[in-house]
């Protein structure tokens, strides 16, 4: 089934509006870049034939094409950005999550990285908009492309479970970049503490499978992942966490190239950790709106109110879990 996963502001409007995107905005509308037509290349050889740049990361091939008629961005800047993002995701999953993927970069007015969309209509394609005034620093600190690449690692689960696809990409982006050394650990926990409350259910909302708002899709999904990560580590003596489950899911399903049932996917993840955390947590939240005590969670993890200016509590009950989540496996 043709599918797409979109990040940030409405992708079709991102270039015209010149507004940078962030996790949680609405994700509907037509792409500003043409979707891959039937018969587009899906092999490494054919993909490379059509691309302006080919990047190889741990045996995977990323074929990059750039729509930049004015040649306003140095090719090396884009090369470094795409390769760095791919290596971050490959390090988290123990390998890049797709053998071949096209990365189509559209250059627009302004600066920064605007938004992206990952599609699987005729082969895996990441569409992304970059401002022609983007700086090397902005690309080095970019989260958008990492977010889109994380989408490649989860099978297509259907629209009803979009909260898990977007929530995983939102959660894993921070953890993966921290593990790689591309993002400060304090910044990751500061964002989680500030933004996770946005994912709590509002009055009248049902369970996660009934989610329609952007905040609950992105940050409610991310909160599901954080709670699962912590629970897995508690039950395994901090031996493994959500990362082990996600690696197994990728290995056994092939990621976004496949369509799978959510229950089957969660069962694969649970088998990898020797727990039933993912299936139990999904059963608890899919139809019922829960109200977890986030303040208690932060205290148990030792996350201060303002991690940017206050120290973590390394004597907190789950301080070792917090440290393990952002440490290299």
Buried (B, 14 or more C-beta within 10 A) or exposed (E): EEBBBBBBBBBBBBBEBBBBBBBBBEBEBEBBBEBBEEEBBBEBEBBBEEBEBEBEBEEBBBBBBBBBEEEEBEEEBBBBBBBBBBBBBBBBBBBBBBBBBBBBBBBBEBBBBBBBBBBBBBBBBBBBBBBBBBEEEBBEEBBBBBBBBBBBBBBBBBEEBBBBBBBBBBBBBBBBBBBBEBBBBBBBBBBBBEBBEBBBBEEEBEBBBBBEBBBBBBBBBBBBBBBBBBBBBBBBEBEBBBBBBBBBBBBBBBBBBEEBEBEEBBBBBBBBBEBBBBBBBBBEBBEEBBEBEBEEBBBBBBBBEEBEEEEBBEEBEBBBBBBBBBEEE
